[in-house]
Structure formats: C-alpha cells, structure tokens
Amino acid sequence: MGDPVTADLTYIRWLGDRKGIEEQTTRWDRIILNREPEMQEWVPIIGKLRKRRIQVMGYWNNHYAGFGPGSIDLFMRLWKKFESEGG
C-alpha cells in the first residue's frame, strides 16, 4: 500500500452526530459528550503528520461534542501534554 498522504497539508473535520446531539441539547455553550478518548487517538496521528512537516488544519463543529470552542480547548490541552512528553 502506498503513502496515503499526497499533499503538504491536510484538513480534518470533527463533525459528530447532529441528530443525536440535538436530542440532548439545543444550546451550544458547553460540552455535552466526553470526546477525550477519541481526541487522544488523534493527537499522535497529527503528531506524525507534523513531524513530516505537513500542515494540519482542523475544524470542530458544535455537533461533535456540544460546543466547538470547548472541543478545540480539549484538543489543545491534549496537544500540549503530548508535546511536553516528547511527542
């Protein structure tokens, strides 16, 4: 199998289950679902891309966990921990 990376950038979208989360909330001001386990899986994958000098852009919508900015904050906390541990 060849290298799945075919460009010097990648764009990742974390979208979530719109119908499922809208059954739990109609407000987008707080985290509804704990997505930390999934996010922990993404961090080292993105780390490998960054080591290859591939630009990574990410997008989280509110349906991913209930609050897009909160999802970004979670990712950044996990990323900083990953980097501090030598990742």
C-alpha positions in Angstrom: 0.0 0.0 0.0 1.3 3.5 -0.9 1.5 6.5 1.3 -2.0 7.9 1.9 -0.5 11.4 2.3 -0.5 13.1 -1.1 -0.1 16.7 -0.3 1.8 19.0 2.1 -1.3 19.8 4.0 -4.3 18.0 5.5 -7.7 19.2 6.7 -9.5 17.3 9.4 -13.1 17.8 10.3 -14.7 16.6 13.5 -18.4 16.8 12.9 -20.3 14.5 15.2 -23.9 13.2 15.2 -26.2 16.1 14.5 -29.4 14.3 15.3 -28.1 12.6 18.3 -26.7 15.7 20.0 -29.7 17.8 19.1 -31.8 15.2 21.1 -29.7 16.2 24.1 -29.4 19.9 23.7 -30.3 22.9 21.6 -27.7 25.2 23.3 -24.2 25.3 22.1 -22.4 26.8 25.1 -20.9 23.7 26.8 -19.6 20.2 26.2 -22.3 17.6 26.2 -20.3 14.5 25.1 -16.9 13.5 26.5 -14.8 13.1 23.4 -11.4 12.9 25.2 -10.8 9.2 24.3 -11.3 9.9 20.6 -9.2 13.1 20.7 -6.4 11.2 22.5 -6.3 8.9 19.4 -6.0 11.8 17.0 -3.2 13.6 18.8 -0.4 11.1 18.0 -1.7 10.8 14.4 -1.4 14.5 13.9 2.0 14.5 15.6 3.3 12.1 13.0 2.0 14.4 10.2 3.6 17.4 11.8 7.0 15.5 12.1 6.7 15.1 8.3 6.2 18.9 8.1 2.7 18.5 6.8 0.4 21.5 7.7 -2.6 20.3 9.6 -5.8 22.3 9.7 -8.7 21.2 12.0 -12.4 22.1 12.3 -14.8 21.2 15.1 -18.5 21.9 14.8 -20.8 22.1 17.7 -22.3 18.7 17.0 -19.0 16.9 17.7 -19.3 17.3 21.5 -21.8 20.2 22.1 -19.5 23.2 21.9 -16.9 23.7 19.1 -14.7 26.1 21.1 -14.7 23.6 24.0 -13.6 20.8 21.7 -10.7 23.0 20.5 -9.7 23.7 24.1 -9.7 20.0 24.8 -7.5 19.3 21.8 -5.1 22.0 22.7 -4.7 20.7 26.3 -4.1 17.1 25.0 -1.7 18.5 22.3 0.4 20.4 24.9 0.6 17.3 27.1 1.7 15.3 24.0 4.4 17.8 23.2 5.7 18.1 26.8 6.1 14.3 26.8 8.3 14.4 23.8 5.7 13.6 21.1 
